[in-house]
Amino acid sequence: MTPLALLQESLGALVDTREASLEEARADRSGHSAAGRPLAVVHAERVEHVQETLRIATATRTPVVVRGAGTGLAGAANAGTGEIVLSTRRMTAIREVRPDDLLAVVEPGILNAELNAALAAHGLWWPPDPASRDISTVGGNIATGAGGLLCAKYGVVREAVLGVDLVLADGRLLHLGHRSVKGVTGLDLTSLVIGSEGTLGVVVGATLKLRRLVPGETCTVTATFPGVRSAAAASAAVTAAGVQPAIMELMDAASLTAVHALLALPAPTPGAAQLTIQTDGPAAGVEAETIAGILRAHDGVTIVSRDRDEGERLLAVRRSMHAAMAALGTTLIEDVSVPRSAMPAMFDEIARIEREYGLTIPTVAHAGDGNLHPNFIFDGPETPPNVWAAADELFRAAIALGGTLTGEHGIGVLKRRWLAAELGDDQWELQRRIAAVFDPLGILNPGKVFDPDA
């Protein structure tokens, strides 16, 4: 029997071969689409469905691409010719919430925002805060090692997961990690799985490390600067001063102008860049005033608000960035990180690349942790060669400044050709061999991350 016939015989109506479903599974939010059509989409509803799909895939040597909500930005969950799409989007249960232990056990398909809405009733929250929190799944957050706006103070996904339930390529179920705060038994396979982009196994459950809701007020500081370099220098000064805001977001002139146009807001001052900073907790007011003083000393025109709703309206400008870029054309949304002190130098590099390639590269940054998102805008579905050439320089500049190719989006297909440039040949080969231990047949997300021919 064919792989499709075996799937249909075993899983029945969970196997979806509708043209619209297959077409949707080819692409994510990166703008990249895989070549051809996948074989089918399996809408798993239980762990057993995942296991059976992988047993059939192993028996028939059929590649499998794991998919959540499809909101990724690196092409890691895009499926092409002859591949099985294993969707965990229907696995949305919150199996357990333990306020006394500050943990929850959840299935991978639950949306980040839906989880936090449920946890709020217990006075708890899960800190990872990607800009896509309303539409991205917890499983997708784990697969990509997602970050977001709150990372500088509250950490990234890797720091908020105690354990994962992982189904291997042959259908075996592993329980990795622990429920205790501490645990160093053996190798840390949980951390290895986080950010592995579906190449090691399928996450079917996660034990999450929670926090209690932050007491006190939330204050928002906004400051506009004559240019992006002065805004970056001001953000670095905030970090150097030892103040710890919950959020510190930077928008350059091009991104700020695009978002204002999308939201029908008054046009900003030409060339102006903006910092939006939030402080929270009992010391929020004092910290906000301290930050405001630093920003004013760096020529920032600064306003402090203690109104929580006003703060959310101000942050909505930053959260509208992706929509604003999409309104301009096809977008290659990039994701490099550098040490926070190197942010002004990285913006200098972006300006140089803009001049040399005749491009405008709208850029926003999680300035609190040095994670920049430069955007390349072009017409048509294919990324032009000059854009890839400019991106190549951008990636190499970030690495030269002590940074990395990706802070939170992952490698997927879009950055695999540069992976060895950062890791070095020996580490690249070691990581590829580790992946092969988990997936000896190479059926999990083939062509993603570790592709020697990319």
N, C-alpha and C positions, 0 to 999 in steps of 0.2 A: 504493500500500500504506500501511497505517496505521503509525505509529511502532512499535507493539508487534510487528506482523508483520515489519517490517524488522529489528528487534532479534532476533527469534526466528530469522529466516532466516540472519542473519549470525553470531549468537553461540550459537544452539542452547540447550543445557542450562544455560548460564550465566544465562539469563533466567528469573527466578523469579516466578511469579504466584500462589503459594500465599497463601491468605487470612491465615494466621498471619504470614508474612513481611511482607506489606503492612501489617498492623496494627502489627507491631513497629516498622516504619520510620516510623510517624507520630509517635513520642514519643522523648524522651531522659530523662535523670535529673532534669530540671528540674521534671517534673510537667506540662509543657505538651505538648499533642497538636495536630498540624495538622488542619485540617478535611478531611474526605473521605479517599479512599484513593489512594495513588500508582498509577501505571500498572504498574510492574514494578520488581523489584530485579535489577540486573545485578551478578553476583558476579565482578568482574574478577579474573583470575589473572595477567595479563601487561599490560605497558604497551600493547600492541597492542589489547587488549580495551577499555581506557579510551579510546584514540584512536578506535576504531570506534564506540563508544557516542556519543562527542561529535560525530563526523561525522554520524551519523544524527540526533542531537538538533538540530544546526544546520540540516540539510537540511529537517527537519520543523518547526522552530521549537518544539521541545518542551523545557520546563524540566527541569533536572537538579539534583538535590540529592546532594552527595557525603557519604558516611557511612563512619565507621570502626566503632568498637565501640558507638557510641550512648551514651556516658557523659557527654556534654556537659550543661551546666547553664544554657544560654541559649536552647534551642530552635533552634540554628543548623543542625542536621542532620536536622530533622523534615520529612518529605515529605507533601504533600497531593494533592488531586485533580489527576490528569493528569500528575503529575511522574514522571520516571525517577529511581529511586534508584541511584546508582552506588557500590557498596560496594567498598572496597579492603581489606577485612578479610582476604581470602585471600592478599594480596601480603605475605608475611611473611619473605622472604629477607634474610639478612645477606650482601650481595654481597662485602664486603671489610672486613677489619680490618687497620689498619696501626699497630702499636704504636710503630714508629719515628717516624711522623708524627702520632701521637695523633689518628687519625681512623678513622671507619667509614663505609661506604656501605650504606644499608639501604633496604628497601621500606617503604611507609607502614603496612602492616597489623600489623607486629610490635608486641607489647605492650611497654610501657616496662620492666616488671619482667623479662620474658623476655630483652630485649636486654641488660640489665645482668647477668643470670645468665650469659649467653654471654660477655660481655666480661670477667667476673671471671677466667675461665681465662687471660686475657692480662694480668692485673694492671691492668685498666682499668675505667672506668665512665663513663656519661653522666649528668651531674649533675642535670638536671631531675627533680624529685621530687614530682609532684602526689599528693595523698592517694589518687587513683584509680590509682596507678601499676601495680597488679596487674591492672587491667581496661581501662586506656586505651591507645590505640595511639600510636605515635610520630607518625603522620600527623595524628591528632587533636590531639596536643600542639602540633604546628606550626600547624595551622589555627586554633587558639584562642590561640596564644601563651601556653601554659600556664605556671604557676608551681609553687608547692608549698612544702614545709616548709624546704627547704635554700636557698631563693633568696637570702636576705640575704648569705650567704657565697659561694655558688657560682653565683649568677645564674639567670636564667630561660631559657626555650627560645631566645629571640632571641639570646642570647649564646653558645649552644651549637650553632648550625647554621652551617656554612660555605657550603652551597649546597643548592639543591633542583632536581630535575627536575620541570618543570611542563608539563602538557598544557593548551593553551588550549581555549576553547570550540569552535573549529573543528577540533580534532584535532591541531594542530601541537605538536611537542615542543620545549621550550626547556630548556637547561641553564644555570641561573643560579648565580652565585657562583663559588667557586674551591676548590681543595684546599690552597692555601697559607695560612699564618697571616695574612699581610697581602694586601690586594687592594682597590684603589679605582678600578678601571677602570669608567668610566661610572657611571650611577645605581645605587644599591644596591637592585636589584629583589628580592633574596633577603629582605631585611628587610621590604620592602613586602608580600611574600606571607605572611610569618609573621604570624599573627593576622588574616588576611583572611577567615577563616570561609567558605571555599569560594566567594567571590564573584569571584575573579580567575582561577582555574584549578584543576586537580586535581594535587596533589602525588603523584607516582608514585615518587619516590626522594629520598633526603636524604643529604648528606655532613655527618656530625656531628663536632663538636669534642669530643674525649674528654679525660679526666684520668686520671692514674695513681691507683690506690687509695691512700687516705690512710694513711700509716704512723702507728704509735703507738696510744695508747689512746683510747677514747671515754668521756667522763664526762657524767653526767646530773645536773642540778640541778633539784629541784622545790621550789616555794615556794607556800604558801597565804597569802592576804591577806584582810583584813576585807571588802573590796569590790573591784569591778572597776576603779574609778578608781585606787585605790592600786596595783593590779597593773600597770595601764597606765603609771602614773608610774614605777614601778620598771623596767619594760622600757625606757622612754625613757632612764632614767638609765644603764642598761647600754650602750645605744648611744652616749650622750654621753660615756661614759668611754673609748671607743675600743676596747673589747673586742669581738672578732668571733666570737660563737658560730656554730656550724653551723646550729642550730635554736633558735628562741625562739617558743614557742606559748603563747597565752593563752586560757583558758576562763573565761567568766563563770559566775555562780552557777547560772543556769538550764540552761546547756549541761552544766556539770559534774554537776548533779543528774540530768539525763536520761541521761547516759552511765553513771553509776554504777548507775542503775536497770537499764539494758539489760544491763550486764555482771555484775549481781548483786553489786556491791561495796558495802561499808558506805556509808551516806548521808553526804555531806560536811557540814561545818558550815554551817548556813543562812546564805546571803548570801556565803559565801566564794568567792573567785576563785582561780585557780591559774595559775602559770607553769611550763612545762616547758622546760628549756633543755639543749641538748647542746653540748659542745665536743669537738673532735677534733684529731688531729695530735700532734706531739711536745710541744706546750705545753698540751695539753688539761687536765692536772691543775692547773697554775698558773692558767690562765684560769678554770677552774671555781671555784677558791677565791676569786679576785678577784670573780667574779660573785656568789658566795654572800654575800660581804661587802656588796656593794651592795644585794642583796635584803634582807638583815637590817637594813640601815640604813633601809630603807623599810617596816619592820614585817612583813617576810615570814618566816613560819616555814619554815625552809629546811633541806633535806637534800641531801647530795652523795653520788652513787654512782659508783664506778669500774667497776662490773660491766656489761659490754656487754649481756648478756641482760636484766638488770634494767632497763636503760635502754630496751630495746625494749618491755618490758612496760609501762613507764610511758607511752611514746609511743603504745601501742595504745589508751590511753584517748582521746587526741586523735584518732587515726585512726578511732575508732568513732563520731564525731560524726554523720555522715550517717545511719547506721543508727539511731542514737538518735532523731534528728529524725523519721525515717520512721515510727518506732513511735508517735509522738505524733499523727500525722495527715498531711494533705497539706502539703507544705513548699515554700515559695518561698525558695530558698537564694540570698541576695544576696552581693554581692562589690564592696565599695568600698575604695578605698585613699586614705590621707592621708599627709602627711609624718609621720615617726615621732614627732616632737615634738608633733604635734597629736592623737595617739591619746587622751590623757585627755579632750581637748575633744570628740572624736568620740563617746566613750562617754557623755559628758554629754548630747550630742545624742540618742543612742539612748534614754537614760533619759527625756529630755523627751518624745520621741515615744511612748514606752510610756505615760507618764502621760496625755498628751493624747488618745490613741486607745484607751486601756484595753486595751492589748496587752502580752503578754510576748514579748520578742524575744531568744531565746537567741542569744548571739554568741560566736564564737571568732575568733581573729586570728593571722595570721602576724606576731607582734609585732616580729620582726626587720626587717620591711620595711614595716610600716604597713598591711597588707592585712587588712581585717575581713570576716567572713562573718556578717552578721546573718540570722537565720532567722525567717520568718513562718509560723506554724502555723495551719491552719484545716481545716474539714471540707468534704468534697465536692471535685469536680474543678476547679471554677472559682474563681479568686482573687477574694474579695469586694472591693467598691469601697473599703471603709475600709482594707483592707490595701494596695491600690494607692495610696491617698491617703497612708498612712503611709510607704510606700516612696518616694513622690515627695519627701516632706520629707527622708527619709534621703539620697537621692541629691543633692539640692540642698545639704544641709548639708555633705556630703563635698566637693562642688565649692567651696563657700564657704571651706572650710578649706584650699584649695590642692590638693585631691585630685582623684579621678577616679571615674567611674561604675563602672568595672570594672578590677580589677587582673589578673585571669587567666581569668575565665569567658567573656568576650566579650560582644558586643551581641546577636547572634542576632535573635530576635523580641521577647524580653522587655524589652529596654532601648532599642529603636530610637526610641521616641517622645521619649527624653531626649537623644539623641545631639547634636542641634544645640544644645541648651542648654549643653553642655560645649564643643563645637567652635566655636560661632558660625556664622552663616549662610554666611559666605564660605568658611570652611574645609570646612564640610559639603558645599557645592556643588562645591568643588574635588576633594574625595575622591570624590564621586559621579561626576564626570567622568573621573577616573583609572580607576575601575572600569569605566566604559563603553569605555575604550580597549582593555582586556583582553577585554571581553565586549560587543561593540556591539549584539548582539541582546537582551541582558538575560536570557539563559536560565540563567545560573549562579546557583543559590540565590536566585531572585527573592523579594522580600518580606522578605529578611533584611538586617539592618544598615541599608542606605540605602532607606528606604521613605517617600516624601514624604507618604503618606496615613496613616501610623501615628499 
